[in-house]
Amino acid sequence: RNLRTGSQGEEESTKDLDLRVAVDALYAGRDLVGGASMELYIDEDELRLQPVRIRLPGGGLDAQYGWRIDDGRMAGELKARAEALVYGGLLRLIDPASESRGVLYLDIDVRAVADHTSDVSEFELLLSNADGIIEIAAWPENFEAGVLDLWTANLVFALLPAPTDGKSARLNCVVARFEAEDGLLTSKNVLMD
């Protein structure tokens, strides 16, 4: 909390938060999970969570989220990028017995400008008015339906034909591009093997 003094000697209170966190090495037991850093700034009319950097032994994720309110209008953005992120270690944090692993590429870049109202969160305003793209490419290995249940409510297996003879289905890769326009997300390309 910052305390500022006005020009006439009166005190003007502001509730600004400026936080920087860095974790060089994070362990789960003896296993190095990775490291992370982030900067967060909040005041009455603005929130910035940028940059967010997550570093793992198999790659990383860079992200930023923010919004600002000026004259009753909110302008916000969400960006995230991962290149060749090997995610097996993250899945083992959820289920230590999991043998699932794979590589993920991710590119999210959405923005929005909308009238601000106090009954809707800024994140909801961003999503319901978003313009931009979401691109995903993944090469899963040993990806079980149980892990998908946690993340996507088993959506991929609902889209793919499932064998009825007791054999398991295998997803080799998925590549998808979605475009958002005025809050409506449209699938432009989805390729699955």
SVG drawing of the C-alpha trace seen along z (x, -y; Angstrom):
<svg xmlns="http://www.w3.org/2000/svg" viewBox="-24 -24 41 81">
<polyline fill="none" stroke="black" stroke-width="0.4" points="0.0,0.0 1.4,-3.4 0.6,-6.6 0.9,-9.9 0.6,-13.4 -1.4,-15.9 -0.2,-19.4 -2.3,-21.1 -1.0,-18.8 -4.0,-16.5 -3.3,-12.8 -4.5,-10.8 -4.6,-7.1 -4.0,-4.7 -4.2,-0.9 -1.5,0.0 0.2,3.4 3.4,4.0 4.7,7.5 7.6,9.4 8.2,13.1 11.0,15.3 11.6,19.0 14.9,20.2 14.4,23.9 11.2,25.7 11.4,29.3 8.7,32.0 10.6,34.3 14.0,34.8 12.7,34.0 13.4,30.6 10.1,29.2 11.5,25.9 11.3,22.3 9.1,19.3 8.9,15.6 6.1,13.1 5.3,9.4 1.9,8.3 0.7,4.7 -2.8,3.7 -4.4,0.4 -8.0,-0.9 -8.1,-1.1 -5.5,1.4 -4.2,4.9 -1.0,6.2 0.2,9.8 3.3,9.6 5.5,11.1 4.8,14.6 7.6,17.0 7.5,20.7 10.6,22.7 10.6,26.5 13.3,29.0 11.4,29.6 10.6,26.1 8.6,23.1 5.6,20.9 5.6,17.1 2.3,15.3 0.8,12.0 -2.7,10.8 -3.8,7.3 -6.7,4.8 -7.1,1.0 -10.2,-1.1 -10.4,-4.6 -13.6,-6.6 -15.9,-3.6 -14.2,-1.5 -12.1,1.6 -9.2,2.6 -7.7,6.0 -5.4,8.6 -4.3,12.2 -1.2,13.6 0.5,17.0 3.2,18.8 4.8,22.2 7.3,23.7 8.1,27.4 6.9,27.7 7.5,31.2 4.7,31.7 5.1,35.2 6.5,33.8 3.5,31.6 1.1,34.5 3.1,36.6 2.5,33.8 -1.3,34.6 -0.9,38.3 2.6,39.7 1.8,43.0 1.1,41.4 3.3,42.4 1.7,39.7 4.0,37.2 4.3,35.2 5.2,32.0 2.9,28.9 3.1,25.7 0.7,22.9 0.0,19.4 -2.8,17.3 -3.2,13.6 -6.6,12.1 -7.7,8.6 -10.9,6.8 -12.3,3.3 -15.7,3.1 -17.9,0.9 -17.0,1.6 -19.7,2.6 -19.2,3.4 -21.3,6.6 -19.0,8.4 -15.4,9.2 -12.8,7.8 -11.7,11.3 -15.3,12.1 -15.5,8.9 -12.2,9.9 -13.6,13.3 -17.1,12.2 -15.6,9.4 -12.4,11.1 -10.8,10.7 -7.7,12.8 -6.3,16.2 -5.7,19.4 -3.3,22.0 -2.5,25.4 -0.3,28.2 0.3,31.3 2.0,34.7 0.9,36.8 2.5,40.1 0.7,42.6 -2.0,40.0 -4.8,41.7 -8.4,40.7 -8.2,40.1 -5.8,37.2 -8.0,35.8 -11.0,36.0 -9.1,33.6 -8.3,31.1 -10.8,31.3 -13.8,33.3 -12.7,36.0 -13.5,33.8 -10.9,35.3 -12.1,38.8 -15.7,37.7 -14.7,36.4 -12.7,39.5 -14.2,42.9 -13.5,45.3 -12.9,49.0 -15.6,51.2 -13.5,54.4 -11.7,53.5 -8.7,52.0 -7.5,48.6 -7.6,45.6 -4.5,43.6 -4.2,39.9 -0.9,39.3 -1.2,35.5 -3.7,32.6 -3.3,29.2 -6.0,26.6 -6.5,22.9 -9.3,20.9 -10.2,17.3 -12.2,15.1 -14.3,12.2 -16.4,10.2 -16.4,13.0 -17.3,15.8 -14.7,18.5 -14.7,20.2 -12.7,23.3 -10.7,22.5 -8.6,25.7 -8.6,28.9 -6.4,31.8 -6.1,35.0 -4.4,38.2"/>
</svg>
